[in-house]
Structure formats: C-alpha cells, structure tokens
Amino acid sequence: MRTVSRGTLVIDIERCKGCELCIPACPPGVLAMSKEGNALGYLYPELSPGCTGCTACQQVCPDFVFEVYKYETAVPVSDDGTEAA
C-alpha cells in the first residue's frame, strides 16, 4: 500500500463567467467545460474523476468558484510498483 493525494471540488457554477482559465491549469486534466450554461448563460467547468486536490484551478480562478478538499488515501500497489486494480 502507498498513500496518494486525492481531492474533490465544489464548484459554484452560478458565479462562473466561463473564462476557462481553470481548464489548462488542471494538471490531471479532469476539468471540462459544460455543454449547458448557468443562469447567466456562461459555460462552467465540470469535474471528472481523478482530482488530486492540487488547487491549481482555485489559484487561477478570478471569480473564486472553487472550493478544494484534499485528502490522502491508501491504494494497493502491485509487484511492479503500479497501482493495483
């Protein structure tokens, strides 16, 4: 077993103005813009699995739409050192 960083986000979609700065800032690439707009008509980021809680999205967001929750979790490791399924 080894410990890895994981995270999750709460995204305030109504505050988002669709600037998309968070998309390229996300190292694991788990953010993508929505297909539908918020109440103001702006597309907003949606989260896919794989967030590490790095806070890059939060740091670049001019509208403070992200709350990042980071945690550590144990994952099984196979003999070759990769994460076991």
PDB file with SEQRES, HELIX, SHEET and CRYST1 records, atoms N, CA, C and O in Angstrom:
SEQRES   1 A   85  MET ARG THR VAL SER ARG GLY THR LEU VAL ILE ASP ILE          
SEQRES   2 A   85  GLU ARG CYS LYS GLY CYS GLU LEU CYS ILE PRO ALA CYS          
SEQRES   3 A   85  PRO PRO GLY VAL LEU ALA MET SER LYS GLU GLY ASN ALA          
SEQRES   4 A   85  LEU GLY TYR LEU TYR PRO GLU LEU SER PRO GLY CYS THR          
SEQRES   5 A   85  GLY CYS THR ALA CYS GLN GLN VAL CYS PRO ASP PHE VAL          
SEQRES   6 A   85  PHE GLU VAL TYR LYS TYR GLU THR ALA VAL PRO VAL SER          
SEQRES   7 A   85  ASP ASP GLY THR GLU ALA ALA                                  
HELIX    1 AA1 CYS A   22  ALA A   25  1                                   4    
HELIX    2 AA2 ALA A   56  VAL A   60  1                                   5    
SHEET    1 AA1 2 ARG A   2  ILE A  11  0                                        
SHEET    2 AA1 2 PHE A  66  VAL A  75 -1                                        
SHEET    1 AA2 2 LEU A  31  GLY A  37  0                                        
SHEET    2 AA2 2 LEU A  43  LEU A  47 -1                                        
CRYST1    1.000    1.000    1.000  90.00  90.00  90.00 P 1           1          
ATOM      1  N   MET A   1       0.850  -1.181   0.000  1.00  0.00           N  
ATOM      2  CA  MET A   1       0.000   0.000   0.000  1.00  0.00           C  
ATOM      3  C   MET A   1       0.890   1.237   0.000  1.00  0.00           C  
ATOM      4  O   MET A   1       1.986   1.250   0.561  1.00  0.00           O  
ATOM      5  N   ARG A   2       0.385   2.252  -0.638  1.00  0.00           N  
ATOM      6  CA  ARG A   2       1.056   3.552  -0.567  1.00  0.00           C  
ATOM      7  C   ARG A   2      -0.012   4.629  -0.470  1.00  0.00           C  
ATOM      8  O   ARG A   2      -1.171   4.399  -0.816  1.00  0.00           O  
ATOM      9  N   THR A   3       0.377   5.782  -0.008  1.00  0.00           N  
ATOM     10  CA  THR A   3      -0.556   6.887   0.163  1.00  0.00           C  
ATOM     11  C   THR A   3      -0.447   7.827  -1.027  1.00  0.00           C  
ATOM     12  O   THR A   3       0.651   8.196  -1.443  1.00  0.00           O  
ATOM     13  N   VAL A   4      -1.598   8.209  -1.568  1.00  0.00           N  
ATOM     14  CA  VAL A   4      -1.630   9.155  -2.681  1.00  0.00           C  
ATOM     15  C   VAL A   4      -2.589  10.291  -2.350  1.00  0.00           C  
ATOM     16  O   VAL A   4      -3.527  10.125  -1.569  1.00  0.00           O  
ATOM     17  N   SER A   5      -2.339  11.434  -2.951  1.00  0.00           N  
ATOM     18  CA  SER A   5      -3.215  12.588  -2.764  1.00  0.00           C  
ATOM     19  C   SER A   5      -4.402  12.479  -3.704  1.00  0.00           C  
ATOM     20  O   SER A   5      -4.255  12.148  -4.881  1.00  0.00           O  
ATOM     21  N   ARG A   6      -5.555  12.758  -3.177  1.00  0.00           N  
ATOM     22  CA  ARG A   6      -6.779  12.822  -3.956  1.00  0.00           C  
ATOM     23  C   ARG A   6      -7.490  14.098  -3.540  1.00  0.00           C  
ATOM     24  O   ARG A   6      -7.142  14.721  -2.537  1.00  0.00           O  
ATOM     25  N   GLY A   7      -8.471  14.469  -4.308  1.00  0.00           N  
ATOM     26  CA  GLY A   7      -9.221  15.658  -3.957  1.00  0.00           C  
ATOM     27  C   GLY A   7     -10.579  15.662  -4.599  1.00  0.00           C  
ATOM     28  O   GLY A   7     -10.893  14.827  -5.446  1.00  0.00           O  
ATOM     29  N   THR A   8     -11.365  16.598  -4.190  1.00  0.00           N  
ATOM     30  CA  THR A   8     -12.643  16.835  -4.831  1.00  0.00           C  
ATOM     31  C   THR A   8     -12.917  18.332  -4.768  1.00  0.00           C  
ATOM     32  O   THR A   8     -12.348  19.056  -3.951  1.00  0.00           O  
ATOM     33  N   LEU A   9     -13.787  18.766  -5.638  1.00  0.00           N  
ATOM     34  CA  LEU A   9     -14.105  20.190  -5.745  1.00  0.00           C  
ATOM     35  C   LEU A   9     -15.580  20.422  -5.525  1.00  0.00           C  
ATOM     36  O   LEU A   9     -16.413  19.575  -5.847  1.00  0.00           O  
ATOM     37  N   VAL A  10     -15.891  21.565  -4.979  1.00  0.00           N  
ATOM     38  CA  VAL A  10     -17.240  22.107  -5.035  1.00  0.00           C  
ATOM     39  C   VAL A  10     -17.122  23.313  -5.942  1.00  0.00           C  
ATOM     40  O   VAL A  10     -16.322  24.214  -5.692  1.00  0.00           O  
ATOM     41  N   ILE A  11     -17.923  23.328  -7.000  1.00  0.00           N  
ATOM     42  CA  ILE A  11     -17.866  24.396  -7.998  1.00  0.00           C  
ATOM     43  C   ILE A  11     -19.156  25.201  -7.916  1.00  0.00           C  
ATOM     44  O   ILE A  11     -20.246  24.658  -8.097  1.00  0.00           O  
ATOM     45  N   ASP A  12     -19.033  26.491  -7.643  1.00  0.00           N  
ATOM     46  CA  ASP A  12     -20.198  27.381  -7.613  1.00  0.00           C  
ATOM     47  C   ASP A  12     -20.469  27.817  -9.048  1.00  0.00           C  
ATOM     48  O   ASP A  12     -19.952  28.837  -9.504  1.00  0.00           O  
ATOM     49  N   ILE A  13     -21.279  27.042  -9.750  1.00  0.00           N  
ATOM     50  CA  ILE A  13     -21.470  27.275 -11.188  1.00  0.00           C  
ATOM     51  C   ILE A  13     -22.144  28.612 -11.485  1.00  0.00           C  
ATOM     52  O   ILE A  13     -21.962  29.162 -12.571  1.00  0.00           O  
ATOM     53  N   GLU A  14     -22.906  29.135 -10.556  1.00  0.00           N  
ATOM     54  CA  GLU A  14     -23.599  30.400 -10.807  1.00  0.00           C  
ATOM     55  C   GLU A  14     -22.659  31.600 -10.757  1.00  0.00           C  
ATOM     56  O   GLU A  14     -22.979  32.647 -11.320  1.00  0.00           O  
ATOM     57  N   ARG A  15     -21.518  31.477 -10.104  1.00  0.00           N  
ATOM     58  CA  ARG A  15     -20.535  32.572 -10.062  1.00  0.00           C  
ATOM     59  C   ARG A  15     -19.594  32.545 -11.258  1.00  0.00           C  
ATOM     60  O   ARG A  15     -18.936  33.542 -11.553  1.00  0.00           O  
ATOM     61  N   CYS A  16     -19.527  31.414 -11.946  1.00  0.00           N  
ATOM     62  CA  CYS A  16     -18.577  31.242 -13.048  1.00  0.00           C  
ATOM     63  C   CYS A  16     -18.971  32.101 -14.248  1.00  0.00           C  
ATOM     64  O   CYS A  16     -20.145  32.185 -14.609  1.00  0.00           O  
ATOM     65  N   LYS A  17     -17.968  32.740 -14.860  1.00  0.00           N  
ATOM     66  CA  LYS A  17     -18.187  33.555 -16.057  1.00  0.00           C  
ATOM     67  C   LYS A  17     -17.575  32.921 -17.295  1.00  0.00           C  
ATOM     68  O   LYS A  17     -17.465  33.569 -18.336  1.00  0.00           O  
ATOM     69  N   GLY A  18     -17.174  31.649 -17.188  1.00  0.00           N  
ATOM     70  CA  GLY A  18     -16.736  30.895 -18.354  1.00  0.00           C  
ATOM     71  C   GLY A  18     -15.408  31.299 -18.951  1.00  0.00           C  
ATOM     72  O   GLY A  18     -15.213  31.141 -20.156  1.00  0.00           O  
ATOM     73  N   CYS A  19     -14.492  31.811 -18.160  1.00  0.00           N  
ATOM     74  CA  CYS A  19     -13.202  32.275 -18.703  1.00  0.00           C  
ATOM     75  C   CYS A  19     -12.309  31.120 -19.161  1.00  0.00           C  
ATOM     76  O   CYS A  19     -11.423  31.317 -19.993  1.00  0.00           O  
ATOM     77  N   GLU A  20     -12.532  29.923 -18.628  1.00  0.00           N  
ATOM     78  CA  GLU A  20     -11.799  28.701 -18.974  1.00  0.00           C  
ATOM     79  C   GLU A  20     -10.346  28.675 -18.512  1.00  0.00           C  
ATOM     80  O   GLU A  20      -9.594  27.807 -18.954  1.00  0.00           O  
ATOM     81  N   LEU A  21      -9.922  29.584 -17.646  1.00  0.00           N  
ATOM     82  CA  LEU A  21      -8.544  29.562 -17.142  1.00  0.00           C  
ATOM     83  C   LEU A  21      -8.240  28.283 -16.367  1.00  0.00           C  
ATOM     84  O   LEU A  21      -7.097  27.830 -16.337  1.00  0.00           O  
ATOM     85  N   CYS A  22      -9.245  27.712 -15.751  1.00  0.00           N  
ATOM     86  CA  CYS A  22      -9.052  26.512 -14.945  1.00  0.00           C  
ATOM     87  C   CYS A  22      -8.750  25.272 -15.786  1.00  0.00           C  
ATOM     88  O   CYS A  22      -8.080  24.354 -15.314  1.00  0.00           O  
ATOM     89  N   ILE A  23      -9.230  25.239 -17.006  1.00  0.00           N  
ATOM     90  CA  ILE A  23      -9.089  24.031 -17.835  1.00  0.00           C  
ATOM     91  C   ILE A  23      -7.620  23.705 -18.106  1.00  0.00           C  
ATOM     92  O   ILE A  23      -7.195  22.593 -17.792  1.00  0.00           O  
ATOM     93  N   PRO A  24      -6.826  24.614 -18.670  1.00  0.00           N  
ATOM     94  CA  PRO A  24      -5.418  24.271 -18.897  1.00  0.00           C  
ATOM     95  C   PRO A  24      -4.586  24.254 -17.612  1.00  0.00           C  
ATOM     96  O   PRO A  24      -3.496  23.681 -17.590  1.00  0.00           O  
ATOM     97  N   ALA A  25      -5.089  24.875 -16.545  1.00  0.00           N  
ATOM     98  CA  ALA A  25      -4.345  24.902 -15.281  1.00  0.00           C  
ATOM     99  C   ALA A  25      -4.402  23.566 -14.547  1.00  0.00           C  
ATOM    100  O   ALA A  25      -3.572  23.307 -13.676  1.00  0.00           O  
ATOM    101  N   CYS A  26      -5.354  22.728 -14.880  1.00  0.00           N  
ATOM    102  CA  CYS A  26      -5.573  21.461 -14.173  1.00  0.00           C  
ATOM    103  C   CYS A  26      -4.567  20.400 -14.621  1.00  0.00           C  
ATOM    104  O   CYS A  26      -4.688  19.876 -15.728  1.00  0.00           O  
ATOM    105  N   PRO A  27      -3.560  20.068 -13.768  1.00  0.00           N  
ATOM    106  CA  PRO A  27      -2.543  19.089 -14.174  1.00  0.00           C  
ATOM    107  C   PRO A  27      -3.096  17.717 -14.554  1.00  0.00           C  
ATOM    108  O   PRO A  27      -2.648  17.149 -15.549  1.00  0.00           O  
ATOM    109  N   PRO A  28      -4.069  17.151 -13.791  1.00  0.00           N  
ATOM    110  CA  PRO A  28      -4.572  15.849 -14.221  1.00  0.00           C  
ATOM    111  C   PRO A  28      -5.595  15.933 -15.358  1.00  0.00           C  
ATOM    112  O   PRO A  28      -6.035  14.903 -15.868  1.00  0.00           O  
ATOM    113  N   GLY A  29      -5.974  17.147 -15.755  1.00  0.00           N  
ATOM    114  CA  GLY A  29      -6.898  17.309 -16.878  1.00  0.00           C  
ATOM    115  C   GLY A  29      -8.298  16.784 -16.623  1.00  0.00           C  
ATOM    116  O   GLY A  29      -8.914  16.211 -17.521  1.00  0.00           O  
ATOM    117  N   VAL A  30      -8.808  16.968 -15.420  1.00  0.00           N  
ATOM    118  CA  VAL A  30     -10.118  16.422 -15.078  1.00  0.00           C  
ATOM    119  C   VAL A  30     -11.245  17.456 -15.123  1.00  0.00           C  
ATOM    120  O   VAL A  30     -12.374  17.158 -14.734  1.00  0.00           O  
ATOM    121  N   LEU A  31     -10.944  18.658 -15.591  1.00  0.00           N  
ATOM    122  CA  LEU A  31     -11.984  19.671 -15.764  1.00  0.00           C  
ATOM    123  C   LEU A  31     -12.298  19.832 -17.242  1.00  0.00           C  
ATOM    124  O   LEU A  31     -11.402  19.822 -18.086  1.00  0.00           O  
ATOM    125  N   ALA A  32     -13.576  19.981 -17.540  1.00  0.00           N  
ATOM    126  CA  ALA A  32     -14.023  20.244 -18.908  1.00  0.00           C  
ATOM    127  C   ALA A  32     -15.211  21.193 -18.824  1.00  0.00           C  
ATOM    128  O   ALA A  32     -15.954  21.182 -17.843  1.00  0.00           O  
ATOM    129  N   MET A  33     -15.385  22.002 -19.845  1.00  0.00           N  
ATOM    130  CA  MET A  33     -16.495  22.946 -19.833  1.00  0.00           C  
ATOM    131  C   MET A  33     -17.813  22.223 -20.112  1.00  0.00           C  
ATOM    132  O   MET A  33     -17.876  21.276 -20.896  1.00  0.00           O  
ATOM    133  N   SER A  34     -18.845  22.696 -19.453  1.00  0.00           N  
ATOM    134  CA  SER A  34     -20.180  22.122 -19.595  1.00  0.00           C  
ATOM    135  C   SER A  34     -20.731  22.377 -20.996  1.00  0.00           C  
ATOM    136  O   SER A  34     -20.217  23.209 -21.743  1.00  0.00           O  
ATOM    137  N   LYS A  35     -21.758  21.660 -21.323  1.00  0.00           N  
ATOM    138  CA  LYS A  35     -22.455  21.866 -22.597  1.00  0.00           C  
ATOM    139  C   LYS A  35     -23.600  22.869 -22.433  1.00  0.00           C  
ATOM    140  O   LYS A  35     -24.068  23.456 -23.409  1.00  0.00           O  
ATOM    141  N   GLU A  36     -24.042  23.055 -21.194  1.00  0.00           N  
ATOM    142  CA  GLU A  36     -25.136  23.977 -20.893  1.00  0.00           C  
ATOM    143  C   GLU A  36     -24.605  25.171 -20.118  1.00  0.00           C  
ATOM    144  O   GLU A  36     -23.585  25.069 -19.435  1.00  0.00           O  
ATOM    145  N   GLY A  37     -25.286  26.293 -20.219  1.00  0.00           N  
ATOM    146  CA  GLY A  37     -24.882  27.486 -19.496  1.00  0.00           C  
ATOM    147  C   GLY A  37     -25.523  27.578 -18.121  1.00  0.00           C  
ATOM    148  O   GLY A  37     -26.518  26.912 -17.837  1.00  0.00           O  
ATOM    149  N   ASN A  38     -24.932  28.420 -17.268  1.00  0.00           N  
ATOM    150  CA  ASN A  38     -25.523  28.692 -15.959  1.00  0.00           C  
ATOM    151  C   ASN A  38     -26.652  29.714 -16.135  1.00  0.00           C  
ATOM    152  O   ASN A  38     -27.058  29.993 -17.263  1.00  0.00           O  
ATOM    153  N   ALA A  39     -27.155  30.265 -15.048  1.00  0.00           N  
ATOM    154  CA  ALA A  39     -28.279  31.208 -15.120  1.00  0.00           C  
ATOM    155  C   ALA A  39     -27.947  32.453 -15.937  1.00  0.00           C  
ATOM    156  O   ALA A  39     -28.841  33.087 -16.497  1.00  0.00           O  
ATOM    157  N   LEU A  40     -26.653  32.806 -16.008  1.00  0.00           N  
ATOM    158  CA  LEU A  40     -26.234  33.972 -16.792  1.00  0.00           C  
ATOM    159  C   LEU A  40     -25.859  33.604 -18.232  1.00  0.00           C  
ATOM    160  O   LEU A  40     -25.512  34.473 -19.032  1.00  0.00           O  
ATOM    161  N   GLY A  41     -25.933  32.310 -18.551  1.00  0.00           N  
ATOM    162  CA  GLY A  41     -25.627  31.859 -19.901  1.00  0.00           C  
ATOM    163  C   GLY A  41     -24.186  31.438 -20.131  1.00  0.00           C  
ATOM    164  O   GLY A  41     -23.821  31.084 -21.252  1.00  0.00           O  
ATOM    165  N   TYR A  42     -23.361  31.470 -19.097  1.00  0.00           N  
ATOM    166  CA  TYR A  42     -21.949  31.089 -19.237  1.00  0.00           C  
ATOM    167  C   TYR A  42     -21.770  29.583 -19.074  1.00  0.00           C  
ATOM    168  O   TYR A  42     -22.415  28.962 -18.229  1.00  0.00           O  
ATOM    169  N   LEU A  43     -20.891  29.001 -19.887  1.00  0.00           N  
ATOM    170  CA  LEU A  43     -20.492  27.621 -19.662  1.00  0.00           C  
ATOM    171  C   LEU A  43     -19.616  27.589 -18.424  1.00  0.00           C  
ATOM    172  O   LEU A  43     -18.934  28.570 -18.125  1.00  0.00           O  
ATOM    173  N   TYR A  44     -19.621  26.503 -17.714  1.00  0.00           N  
ATOM    174  CA  TYR A  44     -18.881  26.385 -16.462  1.00  0.00           C  
ATOM    175  C   TYR A  44     -18.121  25.057 -16.442  1.00  0.00           C  
ATOM    176  O   TYR A  44     -18.476  24.140 -17.183  1.00  0.00           O  
ATOM    177  N   PRO A  45     -17.081  24.936 -15.607  1.00  0.00           N  
ATOM    178  CA  PRO A  45     -16.314  23.694 -15.559  1.00  0.00           C  
ATOM    179  C   PRO A  45     -17.069  22.585 -14.832  1.00  0.00           C  
ATOM    180  O   PRO A  45     -17.787  22.821 -13.860  1.00  0.00           O  
ATOM    181  N   GLU A  46     -16.881  21.375 -15.334  1.00  0.00           N  
ATOM    182  CA  GLU A  46     -17.414  20.186 -14.682  1.00  0.00           C  
ATOM    183  C   GLU A  46     -16.239  19.273 -14.345  1.00  0.00           C  
ATOM    184  O   GLU A  46     -15.246  19.224 -15.071  1.00  0.00           O  
ATOM    185  N   LEU A  47     -16.363  18.563 -13.251  1.00  0.00           N  
ATOM    186  CA  LEU A  47     -15.287  17.718 -12.740  1.00  0.00           C  
ATOM    187  C   LEU A  47     -15.506  16.264 -13.118  1.00  0.00           C  
ATOM    188  O   LEU A  47     -16.594  15.721 -12.931  1.00  0.00           O  
ATOM    189  N   SER A  48     -14.468  15.637 -13.651  1.00  0.00           N  
ATOM    190  CA  SER A  48     -14.441  14.196 -13.887  1.00  0.00           C  
ATOM    191  C   SER A  48     -13.595  13.561 -12.790  1.00  0.00           C  
ATOM    192  O   SER A  48     -12.860  14.270 -12.103  1.00  0.00           O  
ATOM    193  N   PRO A  49     -13.677  12.249 -12.607  1.00  0.00           N  
ATOM    194  CA  PRO A  49     -12.841  11.592 -11.594  1.00  0.00           C  
ATOM    195  C   PRO A  49     -11.349  11.795 -11.861  1.00  0.00           C  
ATOM    196  O   PRO A  49     -10.923  11.884 -13.012  1.00  0.00           O  
ATOM    197  N   GLY A  50     -10.573  11.866 -10.798  1.00  0.00           N  
ATOM    198  CA  GLY A  50      -9.124  11.971 -10.920  1.00  0.00           C  
ATOM    199  C   GLY A  50      -8.519  13.208 -10.295  1.00  0.00           C  
ATOM    200  O   GLY A  50      -7.311  13.420 -10.399  1.00  0.00           O  
ATOM    201  N   CYS A  51      -9.325  14.028  -9.648  1.00  0.00           N  
ATOM    202  CA  CYS A  51      -8.813  15.237  -8.998  1.00  0.00           C  
ATOM    203  C   CYS A  51      -7.809  14.861  -7.914  1.00  0.00           C  
ATOM    204  O   CYS A  51      -8.046  13.942  -7.130  1.00  0.00           O  
ATOM    205  N   THR A  52      -6.689  15.576  -7.874  1.00  0.00           N  
ATOM    206  CA  THR A  52      -5.662  15.338  -6.856  1.00  0.00           C  
ATOM    207  C   THR A  52      -5.707  16.363  -5.727  1.00  0.00           C  
ATOM    208  O   THR A  52      -4.966  16.239  -4.752  1.00  0.00           O  
ATOM    209  N   GLY A  53      -6.561  17.370  -5.848  1.00  0.00           N  
ATOM    210  CA  GLY A  53      -6.644  18.405  -4.824  1.00  0.00           C  
ATOM    211  C   GLY A  53      -5.497  19.389  -4.871  1.00  0.00           C  
ATOM    212  O   GLY A  53      -5.157  19.989  -3.851  1.00  0.00           O  
ATOM    213  N   CYS A  54      -4.893  19.568  -6.035  1.00  0.00           N  
ATOM    214  CA  CYS A  54      -3.691  20.407  -6.156  1.00  0.00           C  
ATOM    215  C   CYS A  54      -3.971  21.904  -6.001  1.00  0.00           C  
ATOM    216  O   CYS A  54      -3.036  22.663  -5.746  1.00  0.00           O  
ATOM    217  N   THR A  55      -5.180  22.343  -6.139  1.00  0.00           N  
ATOM    218  CA  THR A  55      -5.663  23.729  -6.028  1.00  0.00           C  
ATOM    219  C   THR A  55      -5.281  24.631  -7.199  1.00  0.00           C  
ATOM    220  O   THR A  55      -5.472  25.844  -7.110  1.00  0.00           O  
ATOM    221  N   ALA A  56      -4.749  24.087  -8.288  1.00  0.00           N  
ATOM    222  CA  ALA A  56      -4.377  24.929  -9.432  1.00  0.00           C  
ATOM    223  C   ALA A  56      -5.589  25.680  -9.979  1.00  0.00           C  
ATOM    224  O   ALA A  56      -5.478  26.858 -10.320  1.00  0.00           O  
ATOM    225  N   CYS A  57      -6.729  25.025 -10.068  1.00  0.00           N  
ATOM    226  CA  CYS A  57      -7.944  25.674 -10.571  1.00  0.00           C  
ATOM    227  C   CYS A  57      -8.341  26.838  -9.666  1.00  0.00           C  
ATOM    228  O   CYS A  57      -8.701  27.916 -10.140  1.00  0.00           O  
ATOM    229  N   GLN A  58      -8.270  26.605  -8.384  1.00  0.00           N  
ATOM    230  CA  GLN A  58      -8.630  27.624  -7.399  1.00  0.00           C  
ATOM    231  C   GLN A  58      -7.697  28.829  -7.490  1.00  0.00           C  
ATOM    232  O   GLN A  58      -8.139  29.968  -7.338  1.00  0.00           O  
ATOM    233  N   GLN A  59      -6.436  28.588  -7.732  1.00  0.00           N  
ATOM    234  CA  GLN A  59      -5.452  29.661  -7.790  1.00  0.00           C  
ATOM    235  C   GLN A  59      -5.629  30.562  -9.004  1.00  0.00           C  
ATOM    236  O   GLN A  59      -5.358  31.759  -8.912  1.00  0.00           O  
ATOM    237  N   VAL A  60      -6.074  30.027 -10.141  1.00  0.00           N  
ATOM    238  CA  VAL A  60      -6.201  30.850 -11.348  1.00  0.00           C  
ATOM    239  C   VAL A  60      -7.584  31.457 -11.528  1.00  0.00           C  
ATOM    240  O   VAL A  60      -7.761  32.324 -12.383  1.00  0.00           O  
ATOM    241  N   CYS A  61      -8.563  31.028 -10.751  1.00  0.00           N  
ATOM    242  CA  CYS A  61      -9.945  31.473 -10.959  1.00  0.00           C  
ATOM    243  C   CYS A  61     -10.166  32.902 -10.449  1.00  0.00           C  
ATOM    244  O   CYS A  61     -10.020  33.158  -9.253  1.00  0.00           O  
ATOM    245  N   PRO A  62     -10.518  33.835 -11.348  1.00  0.00           N  
ATOM    246  CA  PRO A  62     -10.754  35.216 -10.918  1.00  0.00           C  
ATOM    247  C   PRO A  62     -12.091  35.409 -10.197  1.00  0.00           C  
ATOM    248  O   PRO A  62     -12.318  36.446  -9.574  1.00  0.00           O  
ATOM    249  N   ASP A  63     -12.975  34.411 -10.281  1.00  0.00           N  
ATOM    250  CA  ASP A  63     -14.300  34.547  -9.687  1.00  0.00           C  
ATOM    251  C   ASP A  63     -14.506  33.695  -8.437  1.00  0.00           C  
ATOM    252  O   ASP A  63     -15.613  33.638  -7.902  1.00  0.00           O  
ATOM    253  N   PHE A  64     -13.451  33.036  -7.971  1.00  0.00           N  
ATOM    254  CA  PHE A  64     -13.484  32.262  -6.722  1.00  0.00           C  
ATOM    255  C   PHE A  64     -14.614  31.233  -6.698  1.00  0.00           C  
ATOM    256  O   PHE A  64     -15.359  31.147  -5.722  1.00  0.00           O  
ATOM    257  N   VAL A  65     -14.740  30.460  -7.766  1.00  0.00           N  
ATOM    258  CA  VAL A  65     -15.830  29.488  -7.846  1.00  0.00           C  
ATOM    259  C   VAL A  65     -15.477  28.122  -7.261  1.00  0.00           C  
ATOM    260  O   VAL A  65     -16.361  27.277  -7.111  1.00  0.00           O  
ATOM    261  N   PHE A  66     -14.206  27.885  -6.929  1.00  0.00           N  
ATOM    262  CA  PHE A  66     -13.773  26.560  -6.480  1.00  0.00           C  
ATOM    263  C   PHE A  66     -13.521  26.494  -4.980  1.00  0.00           C  
ATOM    264  O   PHE A  66     -12.886  27.379  -4.407  1.00  0.00           O  
ATOM    265  N   GLU A  67     -14.025  25.435  -4.351  1.00  0.00           N  
ATOM    266  CA  GLU A  67     -13.625  25.042  -3.004  1.00  0.00           C  
ATOM    267  C   GLU A  67     -12.967  23.684  -3.174  1.00  0.00           C  
ATOM    268  O   GLU A  67     -13.600  22.749  -3.664  1.00  0.00           O  
ATOM    269  N   VAL A  68     -11.706  23.562  -2.776  1.00  0.00           N  
ATOM    270  CA  VAL A  68     -10.952  22.327  -2.965  1.00  0.00           C  
ATOM    271  C   VAL A  68     -10.828  21.599  -1.634  1.00  0.00           C  
ATOM    272  O   VAL A  68     -10.475  22.194  -0.616  1.00  0.00           O  
ATOM    273  N   TYR A  69     -11.122  20.317  -1.658  1.00  0.00           N  
ATOM    274  CA  TYR A  69     -10.990  19.462  -0.485  1.00  0.00           C  
ATOM    275  C   TYR A  69      -9.987  18.369  -0.819  1.00  0.00           C  
ATOM    276  O   TYR A  69     -10.219  17.550  -1.707  1.00  0.00           O  
ATOM    277  N   LYS A  70      -8.875  18.364  -0.102  1.00  0.00           N  
ATOM    278  CA  LYS A  70      -7.796  17.419  -0.362  1.00  0.00           C  
ATOM    279  C   LYS A  70      -7.750  16.378   0.749  1.00  0.00           C  
ATOM    280  O   LYS A  70      -7.989  16.683   1.917  1.00  0.00           O  
ATOM    281  N   TYR A  71      -7.440  15.148   0.362  1.00  0.00           N  
ATOM    282  CA  TYR A  71      -7.291  14.083   1.345  1.00  0.00           C  
ATOM    283  C   TYR A  71      -6.263  13.077   0.851  1.00  0.00           C  
ATOM    284  O   TYR A  71      -5.961  13.017  -0.341  1.00  0.00           O  
ATOM    285  N   GLU A  72      -5.741  12.306   1.755  1.00  0.00           N  
ATOM    286  CA  GLU A  72      -4.785  11.246   1.433  1.00  0.00           C  
ATOM    287  C   GLU A  72      -5.533   9.919   1.516  1.00  0.00           C  
ATOM    288  O   GLU A  72      -6.392   9.738   2.379  1.00  0.00           O  
ATOM    289  N   THR A  73      -5.209   9.006   0.631  1.00  0.00           N  
ATOM    290  CA  THR A  73      -5.836   7.694   0.652  1.00  0.00           C  
ATOM    291  C   THR A  73      -4.801   6.621   0.354  1.00  0.00           C  
ATOM    292  O   THR A  73      -3.841   6.858  -0.379  1.00  0.00           O  
ATOM    293  N   ALA A  74      -5.002   5.463   0.916  1.00  0.00           N  
ATOM    294  CA  ALA A  74      -4.094   4.344   0.668  1.00  0.00           C  
ATOM    295  C   ALA A  74      -4.585   3.571  -0.551  1.00  0.00           C  
ATOM    296  O   ALA A  74      -5.778   3.295  -0.680  1.00  0.00           O  
ATOM    297  N   VAL A  75      -3.668   3.226  -1.436  1.00  0.00           N  
ATOM    298  CA  VAL A  75      -4.008   2.417  -2.607  1.00  0.00           C  
ATOM    299  C   VAL A  75      -3.102   1.199  -2.640  1.00  0.00           C  
ATOM    300  O   VAL A  75      -1.927   1.285  -2.285  1.00  0.00           O  
ATOM    301  N   PRO A  76      -3.646   0.063  -3.066  1.00  0.00           N  
ATOM    302  CA  PRO A  76      -2.806  -1.124  -3.187  1.00  0.00           C  
ATOM    303  C   PRO A  76      -1.824  -0.974  -4.342  1.00  0.00           C  
ATOM    304  O   PRO A  76      -2.141  -0.366  -5.365  1.00  0.00           O  
ATOM    305  N   VAL A  77      -0.638  -1.529  -4.170  1.00  0.00           N  
ATOM    306  CA  VAL A  77       0.407  -1.450  -5.188  1.00  0.00           C  
ATOM    307  C   VAL A  77       0.777  -2.870  -5.603  1.00  0.00           C  
ATOM    308  O   VAL A  77       0.971  -3.743  -4.757  1.00  0.00           O  
ATOM    309  N   SER A  78       0.873  -3.094  -6.916  1.00  0.00           N  
ATOM    310  CA  SER A  78       1.261  -4.416  -7.411  1.00  0.00           C  
ATOM    311  C   SER A  78       2.771  -4.599  -7.298  1.00  0.00           C  
ATOM    312  O   SER A  78       3.484  -3.673  -6.912  1.00  0.00           O  
ATOM    313  N   ASP A  79       3.253  -5.777  -7.628  1.00  0.00           N  
ATOM    314  CA  ASP A  79       4.681  -6.096  -7.513  1.00  0.00           C  
ATOM    315  C   ASP A  79       5.569  -5.190  -8.355  1.00  0.00           C  
ATOM    316  O   ASP A  79       6.724  -4.952  -8.002  1.00  0.00           O  
ATOM    317  N   ASP A  80       5.035  -4.677  -9.477  1.00  0.00           N  
ATOM    318  CA  ASP A  80       5.857  -3.814 -10.336  1.00  0.00           C  
ATOM    319  C   ASP A  80       5.815  -2.345  -9.919  1.00  0.00           C  
ATOM    320  O   ASP A  80       6.389  -1.491 -10.595  1.00  0.00           O  
ATOM    321  N   GLY A  81       5.135  -2.048  -8.804  1.00  0.00           N  
ATOM    322  CA  GLY A  81       5.116  -0.690  -8.277  1.00  0.00           C  
ATOM    323  C   GLY A  81       3.986   0.184  -8.777  1.00  0.00           C  
ATOM    324  O   GLY A  81       3.890   1.345  -8.378  1.00  0.00           O  
ATOM    325  N   THR A  82       3.126  -0.338  -9.641  1.00  0.00           N  
ATOM    326  CA  THR A  82       1.997   0.440 -10.143  1.00  0.00           C  
ATOM    327  C   THR A  82       0.779   0.193  -9.265  1.00  0.00           C  
ATOM    328  O   THR A  82       0.720  -0.789  -8.525  1.00  0.00           O  
ATOM    329  N   GLU A  83      -0.188   1.095  -9.355  1.00  0.00           N  
ATOM    330  CA  GLU A  83      -1.413   0.923  -8.586  1.00  0.00           C  
ATOM    331  C   GLU A  83      -2.125  -0.328  -9.060  1.00  0.00           C  
ATOM    332  O   GLU A  83      -2.323  -0.522 -10.259  1.00  0.00           O  
ATOM    333  N   ALA A  84      -2.506  -1.172  -8.123  1.00  0.00           N  
ATOM    334  CA  ALA A  84      -3.235  -2.393  -8.454  1.00  0.00           C  
ATOM    335  C   ALA A  84      -4.696  -2.055  -8.694  1.00  0.00           C  
ATOM    336  O   ALA A  84      -5.231  -1.110  -8.114  1.00  0.00           O  
ATOM    337  N   ALA A  85      -5.324  -2.824  -9.540  1.00  0.00           N  
ATOM    338  CA  ALA A  85      -6.736  -2.582  -9.871  1.00  0.00           C  
ATOM    339  C   ALA A  85      -7.652  -3.016  -8.762  1.00  0.00           C  
ATOM    340  O   ALA A  85      -8.871  -2.882  -8.879  1.00  0.00           O  
TER     341      ALA A  85                                                      
END                                                                             
